[in-house]
Amino acid sequence: MTELFVWREIFGSYELVGVLREGHVGLEFSYTAEYLDDPHSKAVSRAFPLQDAPFGQKETSAFFGGLLVEGSLRNALAITARTSTKDVGALLARLSNESSGALVFTVDRESPAHGMSYESVDLEVLQDFSNAPREVSLSLNMRSRLSLAGAQSKVGLHHEDDDLSTGWYIPMGSAPSTFILKAEDGAFPGLAYNEAICMSAARSLGFDVPGFALLDVGGEAPLFIVERYDRIRDASRAFPRRLHQEDFCQAPGINPELKYEPMGAVYPELGSWLLARESDNPFGDKVCFFESILFDALIGNCDNHLKNYSLLYGDDWSSAEMAPLYDLVCTTLYPALDAEMGVSLCPSRKVQDTTWSSIESHAAAARLPIDLITSDFLGMADELPGALEAAGDRLAALGFPAAKEVSCEIFENRADTIERLAREARGRGLSL
């Protein structure tokens, strides 16, 4: 990679923001002089304030590397691109047309608006994706030059019409995707049902979650599909619009390799500090963030790392609030997975070691009123069993009978923890 030009989408138009290039000590990002001279310009990240000097390797790789796939998918991408997994610039050059948020990359100064289109995808391709997730996701994402952060097999597609079994399209050029489709890889049976149930339960308990569904494509397992909250349909335009976002690793400049909390349980405070400083709804978002961690502890979601929380910007890039919740799964249903939470509420980080006393300590450190947190938590604990059962029943009625069994398994897996924490919370409340 010699240079990559960085563009932002704003109100459906593209504006050249800056350039990624290899400097003397690694990858650098710098704003263009024209962008800096524009009084309406906004920083592309809280980690990149508007300035003349370039940003160095550490912060540049942390932010832009956070847009790339991870794990074995990243290894496969590096092999295909004939480069290192750590060469962020070279990998972005191969997957540069579509990622999270509203940044798009080009290898020249030609606007990304040129060459945007969609190519139809039939159900057979989605069936192949269900049966061979990693191979097909890499192939489709390379074809559309799309990068979705994370290690799970997933693809970004555009959808039109009301029938989810038809109307799927691969975004070509810089055309935006509007849905993310995830497939089970066989290691964690029932994962699609699991995520659909946990997302449904979160919605029932009042959390903001994007639209989602299960899609039977005739494969070994249904696909879990979720609507992108960083895309907006616009009837007056041929293509959807992008909204910018940055996750809780990118905004404070944390390397994505540190998305899982180190020992000591400090990420709840980090997220609260970030929202207090950057959100246009600081108190409400701090409460939502903290209570989403409580929800994760209740459902056994130990994969709740920093990259699963984001700031979502408004159309004009001037305001930001906490994005809807996503990637909600009961990971304790799978004994092979680590029980240490990515963002935790106790020193050991192990979800089973979470106590109401440790929760109170973190609420105090986040400067949140414990009476409000206690009341909201007890409401969650009381309503969650019924929400899990209702989610299983609803999916079964839609033609996915196995979801009923999975919802029962999730409840049985979490019942003791839900009951214990609720009992501790009530006991502490009575003693105050």
HELIX and SHEET records of a PDB file:
HELIX    1   1 ALA A   33  ASP A   37  1                                   5    
HELIX    2   2 GLN A   57  GLY A   65  1                                   9    
HELIX    3   3 GLY A   71  ALA A   81  1                                  11    
HELIX    4   4 VAL A   88  ARG A   94  1                                   7    
HELIX    5   5 LEU A  123  ASN A  131  1                                   9    
HELIX    6   6 PRO A  133  SER A  144  1                                  12    
HELIX    7   7 LEU A  191  SER A  204  1                                  14    
HELIX    8   8 PRO A  256  LEU A  258  5                                   3    
HELIX    9   9 TYR A  267  GLU A  278  1                                  12    
HELIX   10  10 PRO A  282  ILE A  299  1                                  18    
HELIX   11  11 LEU A  306  ASN A  308  5                                   3    
HELIX   12  12 THR A  331  LEU A  333  5                                   3    
HELIX   13  13 VAL A  351  ASP A  353  5                                   3    
HELIX   14  14 TRP A  356  ALA A  365  1                                  10    
HELIX   15  15 ILE A  370  ALA A  397  1                                  28    
HELIX   16  16 ALA A  402  SER A  431  1                                  30    
SHEET    1   A 4 GLY A  26  TYR A  31  0                                        
SHEET    2   A 4 SER A  13  GLY A  23 -1                                        
SHEET    3   A 4 GLU A   3  ILE A  10 -1                                        
SHEET    4   A 4 LEU A 103  THR A 106 -1                                        
SHEET    1   B 6 SER A 117  VAL A 121  0                                        
SHEET    2   B 6 TRP A 168  MET A 172 -1                                        
SHEET    3   B 6 LYS A 154  HIS A 159 -1                                        
SHEET    4   B 6 PHE A 179  LYS A 182 -1                                        
SHEET    5   B 6 LEU A 223  GLU A 227 -1                                        
SHEET    6   B 6 PHE A 212  LEU A 215 -1                                        
SHEET    1   C 2 ARG A 231  ILE A 232  0                                        
SHEET    2   C 2 ARG A 241  ARG A 242 -1                                        
SHEET    1   D 3 GLN A 245  ASP A 247  0                                        
SHEET    2   D 3 SER A 310  TYR A 313 -1                                        
SHEET    3   D 3 ALA A 320  MET A 322 -1                                        
END                                                                             
